[in-house]
Amino acid sequence: MTIAELAGALREVTVTLEQAQVTTSSAVPLLTESRATLTAVARDPNGYQPVELDLAMAQLSTARDLIAQARQSILDYLMRL
């Protein structure tokens, strides 16, 4: 693989990571809305707890941050090629 091919492949990776970051960012408001809707109705007798959605939102936020860091690392590397 040439340097130019490597750079092209890494650029594709950064585009994919950017799309993943957008996806995780858009999922958090949807989960927030879902949580608000679910907590407005009576609790499920089977043990529904909103804390599970809180955990999912926190994990998505962490994922978004890690994706942004990985993307930036790749862009930094590309600048040195």
Summary of the structure (lengths in Angstrom):
residues: 81
radius of gyration: 18.5
end to end distance: 13.5
largest distance: 60.7
contacts: 185
relative contact order: 0.17
helix: 84%
strand: 0%
